[in-house]
Amino acid sequence: MGVEKDRWGILYCPKRGITHTQRRWEKIQRFLEENKVNFDFVQSENSTSVERLMYMLINNGYKTIIIVGGDSALNDAVNCLMSVDKETRDSIALGVIPNGVLNDFARYWDFSESNVHQTVSWLVAHRIRKIDLGCLHYINKHGKPCKRYFLNCVNIGLIAAIMNLRRQTRSLLGSRTLSFLVSMLLLVFQRLEYKMDIKINNDNIKRRVMTVCIGSARGYGQTPNAVPYNGLLDVSVVYQPQIMQLMEGFWLLLWGRFLNHKSVHPYRTSHVEIKEANHAHIGLDGRLMRDLRCPISIDINQEVINFLIPE
C-alpha cells in the first residue's frame, strides 16, 4: 500500500562539520507544520547514503520528494530519477530546501537558505516546471562506458581543482567558506593551466586552458545566461589571463559579469566533446569526479524532470 498522494517524502542532508544540524531541521519542521504539510522524513548519514534513501522514497510511492541539501545531494536525486522508468519519473515532483555550501541551483530559482519560510510557502504552491539535465558520457577507470546527469554544470580545470583542495583543507580550517577562499587564493597564484582538446560547435580548441564550465544553469557564475529549460548548454572557456586579469575575473565573477572578461570565451551549444584534458580535475555539480578519463562527451536532455519552482 502506497503513501497518500499529498504526503511529501523529505530527505534531510545535514551539512558535514556543522554542530547545529538538529536545530536546523527543527526550524524547517516548524515551517512545514505551520503550512500544514503532511510529510515523512529520512536523514542521510553521509553523501553515499543519499542515493539509497532517494530510491527508498521513490519505491515507497512518494509523489513529492523534497531534498534538504545542496547541489551534490540534488545531483544524486536526479540521477536516481533518471534511472527509473519514465512513467514513474513523470509522476514525481522534485523540490529543494537549500542546505549546502553554495546552493547554486537553488539560488537560480531564488530559493534562499536563510528564508526557509518563503521556500516552504513556494513549495506548498506546487508549481511545476519541466527542467533540462545535462549528461556527461565517459569511460571509467575499468574501461566501462558510464554516464552521469547534472542540473547545474561541469567544471574542468581550475574551479574543479579549487573544489578538490577545499575538501582537503576543510578539516584543517574548520570553516567551509574559509577553506574555499584559502584554496582559491593558493591555486590562483599558481595560475594552473591544462593542455586541452575541445570541440564546441565548429570550433576545435587545442591549446592550454585554465578552466572550462559547461552549464545547464548558472554554473557558479561562470555561465550566468544559461537557462535550465531551453534545451541548450552554455559554455565558458578561460584561456591564460595575467595575474591582474585573473583577479579582475574573480571580481567580475562575484558581481555576475564574468562574461565581460576578455579572457572568457562564451559558447551556446547542445553538445561538447572533451578529447583531452591532461591532469585536469573534473567536477560535476560541485562534486569531484575521480573515476573517469577522456575522451568525454556532454549533451543535454530537454525537460525530463518535474521541478518545484517559486510562484
C-alpha atoms as one frame of an Amber mdcrd trajectory, in Angstrom:
protein
   0.000   0.000   0.000   1.482   3.354  -1.093   1.574   6.633   0.811  -1.112
   9.292   0.471  -0.771  11.280  -2.732  -0.309  14.617  -0.954   2.255  13.335
   1.566   5.794  14.558   0.975   8.904  12.451   1.316  11.710  14.640   2.676
  15.374  13.698   2.523  17.375  15.765   5.021  21.096  16.010   4.250  22.894
  17.718   7.163  25.939  19.815   6.454  29.064  17.939   7.417  31.106  19.603
  10.147  28.160  21.705  11.375  27.161  21.158  15.003  23.623  22.601  14.991
  22.087  20.240  12.412  19.254  19.273  14.767  18.276  22.909  15.311  18.312
  23.475  11.568  15.933  20.556  10.990  13.651  21.666  13.853  13.339  25.095
  12.217  12.422  23.549   8.865   9.989  21.156  10.551   8.253  24.046  12.294
   7.625  25.860   8.999   6.358  22.657   7.386   3.889  22.125  10.210   2.769
  25.771  10.084   1.951  25.247   6.397   0.044  22.047   7.279   2.317  19.857
   5.161   1.908  16.097   5.608   5.357  14.567   5.384   7.724  11.788   6.347
  11.447  12.396   6.521  14.656  10.437   6.418  18.133  11.706   7.207  21.286
  10.828   5.302  24.252   9.596   7.322  26.729  10.768   4.695  26.943  11.617
   0.996  26.991   7.956  -0.057  23.597   7.261   1.564  21.631   9.865  -0.416
  21.002   7.657  -3.449  19.906   4.703  -1.305  17.414   6.851   0.607  16.186
   8.509  -2.590  15.418   5.090  -4.107  13.579   4.173  -0.919  11.324   7.252
  -1.229  10.658   6.519  -4.902   9.874   2.844  -4.291   7.543   3.723  -1.407
   5.436   5.797  -3.755   6.067   9.416  -2.713   4.951  11.780  -5.485   6.548
  14.888  -3.970  10.156  14.477  -2.857  11.993  17.364  -1.214  15.773  17.424
  -0.867  17.039  19.455   2.087  20.589  19.753   0.850  22.965  21.313  -1.640
  23.936  20.843  -5.273  25.562  17.429  -4.755  22.506  15.990  -2.975  20.254
  17.308  -5.755  22.591  15.689  -8.260  22.187  12.310  -6.538  18.405  12.774
  -6.561  18.088  13.494 -10.283  20.403  10.611 -11.181  18.114   8.291  -9.198
  15.069   9.687 -11.014  16.734   9.209 -14.402  17.420   5.558 -13.606  13.734
   4.651 -13.115  11.145   4.244 -15.867   9.672   7.364 -17.479   6.150   6.776
 -16.145   7.420   6.680 -12.555   9.706   9.679 -13.094   6.930  11.764 -14.655
   4.684  11.084 -11.648   7.171  12.640  -9.189   7.812  16.318  -8.426  11.250
  17.171  -7.017  11.859  20.187  -4.776  14.700  21.655  -2.751  15.181  23.441
   0.563  18.754  24.782   0.321  21.149  23.337   2.887  24.520  23.088   1.155
  27.724  25.078   0.680  26.841  27.187  -2.364  23.284  26.047  -3.240  23.804
  27.401  -6.737  20.924  25.619  -8.467  18.507  26.615  -5.701  19.718  30.212
  -5.919  18.913  30.254  -9.638  15.236  29.955  -8.621  15.620  32.438  -5.714
  15.324  29.750  -3.044  17.299  31.067  -0.073  18.872  29.065   2.733  18.192
  31.964   5.100  14.477  32.229   4.251  13.052  28.769   4.872   9.551  30.118
   5.456   9.381  31.611   1.947  10.860  28.463   0.402   8.294  26.204   2.088
   5.463  28.529   1.041   6.570  28.293  -2.584   6.894  24.512  -2.411   3.389
  24.210  -0.950   2.009  26.067  -4.002   3.299  23.072  -6.028   4.125  24.969
  -9.207   5.965  22.568 -11.521   8.424  23.346 -14.307   9.945  20.695 -16.557
  13.708  21.214 -16.472  16.646  20.005 -18.532  19.527  17.846 -17.388  22.987
  17.792 -18.865  24.581  14.388 -19.301  28.274  13.504 -19.052  29.290  10.390
 -21.028  32.649   8.904 -20.089  34.753   5.770 -19.710  35.602   4.822 -16.139
  38.976   3.527 -14.964  37.829  -0.065 -15.646  37.060   0.742 -19.293  33.279
   0.662 -18.807  31.058   3.260 -20.573  29.217   5.352 -17.965  27.060   8.447
 -17.757  26.168  10.943 -15.068  23.483  13.626 -15.200  23.830  17.167 -13.861
  21.497  20.083 -13.154  23.989  22.898 -12.879  27.370  22.416 -14.521  30.541
  20.505 -15.271  33.822  22.220 -14.335  37.136  21.211 -15.880  40.403  22.724
 -14.647  40.949  25.471 -12.070  37.487  25.666 -10.463  37.328  21.889 -10.053
  40.840  21.981  -8.545  39.701  24.648  -6.056  36.786  22.423  -5.024  39.158
  19.483  -4.579  41.606  21.466  -2.437  38.716  22.911  -0.410  37.666  19.384
   0.575  41.230  18.607   1.675  41.662  21.793   3.728  38.209  21.911   5.303
  39.150  19.555   8.154  42.173  21.766   8.965  40.443  25.135   8.726  37.004
  24.140  10.017  35.003  26.737   8.100  33.764  25.738   4.647  33.833  29.350
   3.453  37.353  29.930   4.776  38.645  26.703   3.225  37.124  27.714  -0.131
  38.749  31.174  -0.068  42.146  29.832   1.025  42.026  27.125  -1.655  41.128
  29.691  -4.306  43.996  32.013  -3.355  46.548  29.186  -3.246  45.612  27.906
  -6.708  45.053  31.288  -8.345  48.637  32.330  -7.733  49.862  29.065  -9.223
  47.956  30.007 -12.416  47.237  26.381 -13.244  46.777  25.649 -16.929  45.936
  22.405 -18.705  46.524  21.123 -22.192  43.070  20.553 -23.664  41.444  19.435
 -26.903  37.802  20.559 -27.024  35.197  20.608 -29.783  32.313  23.081 -29.413
  30.065  23.655 -32.423  32.501  24.275 -35.306  35.410  25.307 -33.082  38.260
  22.935 -32.274  40.185  24.283 -29.290  43.654  22.742 -28.933  45.710  24.805
 -26.512  46.446  25.424 -22.845  43.299  26.369 -20.952  42.820  27.472 -17.340
  39.219  26.382 -16.805  36.087  25.306 -18.685  32.495  25.392 -17.450  29.632
  23.646 -19.261  26.404  24.831 -17.673  22.733  23.976 -17.900  22.196  26.645
 -15.217  24.360  29.475 -13.881  27.448  27.342 -13.190  28.548  29.167 -10.027
  28.549  32.404 -12.029  30.588  31.100 -14.970  27.581  30.566 -17.272  25.282
  33.338 -15.974  22.993  33.382 -19.017  22.260  29.639 -19.045  18.614  28.583
 -18.765  17.752  25.083 -17.442  14.763  24.645 -19.763  15.876  25.821 -23.229
  17.470  22.582 -24.449  20.946  24.147 -24.666  24.215  24.274 -22.759  26.207
  27.435 -22.136  29.996  27.063 -22.151  32.714  29.391 -20.911  36.351  28.716
 -21.799  39.046  30.716 -19.995  42.491  30.911 -21.561  45.643  32.258 -19.889
  44.994  35.573 -18.141  47.768  37.532 -16.468  47.607  37.653 -12.672  45.877
  41.069 -12.522  43.445  39.977 -15.228  42.774  36.848 -13.189  41.924  38.880
 -10.093  39.671  41.057 -12.228  37.995  37.885 -13.483  37.148  36.750  -9.952
  35.760  40.220  -9.161  33.526  40.036 -12.257  32.509  36.506 -11.264  31.346
  37.721  -7.855  29.315  40.519  -9.451  27.690  38.364 -12.126  29.624  39.889
 -15.030  32.033  37.036 -15.718  31.401  37.004 -19.478  32.665  40.599 -19.745
  36.248  39.474 -19.115  38.380  39.411 -22.253  39.919  36.011 -21.402  36.476
  34.357 -21.240  35.178  32.842 -24.476  31.437  32.002 -24.315  29.503  29.483
 -26.415  25.986  28.078 -26.621  25.521  24.535 -27.903  23.808  21.187 -27.350
  26.952  19.046 -27.446  30.554  19.321 -26.244  33.421  16.890 -26.781  36.466
  16.868 -24.487  39.064  14.800 -26.300  41.918  15.701 -23.953  42.260  17.496
 -20.603  45.632  16.415 -19.276  45.748  16.183 -15.461  42.736  18.495 -15.099
  40.284  17.903 -12.270  36.668  17.451 -13.354  33.787  18.453 -11.093  30.081
  17.861 -11.620  27.533  19.915  -9.646  30.261  20.749  -7.140  31.482  17.179
  -6.632  34.839  15.950  -7.898  34.624  13.066 -10.404  37.579  10.742  -9.843
  36.514   7.708 -11.828  36.719   8.973 -15.402  39.114   9.656 -18.227  38.990
  11.390 -21.585  37.503  11.383 -24.123  34.217  12.543 -22.651  31.125  13.992
 -24.283  28.436  16.214 -22.799  24.927  16.733 -24.121  21.523  17.909 -22.938
  18.271  16.077 -22.138  15.389  18.503 -22.542  12.565  18.794 -19.984  12.999
  15.447 -18.204  12.468  16.331 -14.511   9.438  17.860 -12.769  10.906  20.569
 -10.535   9.017  22.688  -7.997   9.663  26.395  -8.606   8.531  29.654  -6.957
   5.188  31.227  -7.766
